[in-house]
């Protein structure tokens, strides 16, 4: 009987020992999940910044093209006047 009692006591000790490890595992899991969430947020923010920079670059190019087009239109009007003899 003593052996059976000792066995049941030792098995209950094992249960108590495994509970803290589950808690540790749960804490580790939570930390890991938070870290992944932080990393995901950082990646999303980086992607948004990349898109913003691309959009700004495209906007600058568009503005430059508009300026060149205006200058070419003015030059074209001058050429047409010269060709017609309307200096």
C-alpha positions as CSV (number, residue, x, y, z in Angstrom):
1,X,0.0,0.0,0.0
2,X,2.8,2.4,0.8
3,X,4.2,1.9,-2.7
4,X,0.8,2.6,-4.3
5,X,0.5,5.7,-2.1
6,X,4.0,6.9,-3.0
7,X,3.3,6.2,-6.7
8,X,0.1,8.3,-6.6
9,X,1.9,11.1,-4.7
10,X,4.7,11.1,-7.3
11,X,2.3,11.2,-10.1
12,X,0.5,14.2,-8.6
13,X,3.9,15.9,-8.2
14,X,4.5,15.3,-11.9
15,X,1.2,17.1,-12.6
16,X,2.2,20.1,-10.5
17,X,5.5,20.2,-12.3
18,X,3.9,20.1,-15.7
19,X,1.5,22.9,-14.9
20,X,4.3,25.5,-14.5
21,X,5.8,24.3,-17.8
22,X,2.4,24.8,-19.5
23,X,2.3,28.3,-18.1
24,X,5.8,28.9,-19.4
25,X,4.7,27.5,-22.8
26,X,1.7,29.8,-22.7
27,X,3.8,32.8,-21.8
28,X,6.3,31.9,-24.5
29,X,3.5,31.5,-27.0
30,X,2.0,34.9,-26.1
31,X,5.4,36.6,-26.4
32,X,6.0,34.9,-29.7
33,X,2.6,36.0,-31.0
34,X,3.2,39.6,-29.9
35,X,6.6,39.6,-31.5
36,X,5.1,38.4,-34.8
37,X,2.3,41.0,-34.5
38,X,5.0,43.8,-34.0
39,X,7.0,42.5,-36.9
40,X,3.9,42.4,-39.1
41,X,3.0,45.9,-38.2
42,X,6.5,47.1,-39.0
43,X,6.4,45.3,-42.4
44,X,3.0,46.9,-43.2
45,X,4.3,50.3,-42.3
46,X,7.4,49.8,-44.5
47,X,5.2,48.7,-47.4
48,X,3.0,51.8,-46.9
49,X,6.1,54.0,-46.9
50,X,7.4,52.4,-50.1
51,X,4.1,53.0,-51.8
52,X,4.1,56.6,-50.6
53,X,7.6,57.2,-51.9
54,X,6.7,55.7,-55.2
55,X,3.6,57.8,-55.5
56,X,5.6,60.9,-54.6
57,X,8.2,60.0,-57.3
58,X,5.5,59.5,-59.9
59,X,3.8,62.8,-58.9
60,X,7.1,64.7,-59.4
61,X,7.6,63.1,-62.8
62,X,4.1,64.0,-63.8
63,X,4.7,67.7,-62.7
64,X,8.0,67.7,-64.7
65,X,6.3,66.4,-67.8
66,X,3.5,69.0,-67.5
67,X,6.1,71.7,-67.3
68,X,7.9,70.4,-70.4
69,X,4.6,70.1,-72.2
70,X,3.8,73.7,-71.5
71,X,7.2,74.8,-72.6
72,X,6.9,72.8,-75.8
73,X,3.5,74.2,-76.5
74,X,4.8,77.8,-76.2
75,X,7.7,76.9,-78.5
76,X,5.3,75.4,-81.0
77,X,3.2,78.5,-81.0
78,X,6.3,80.6,-81.7
79,X,7.3,78.3,-84.6
80,X,3.9,78.4,-86.1
81,X,3.9,82.3,-86.0
82,X,7.4,82.4,-87.6
83,X,6.3,79.9,-90.4
84,X,3.3,82.1,-91.1
85,X,5.4,85.2,-91.1
86,X,3.6,86.7,-88.0
87,X,6.7,87.7,-86.0
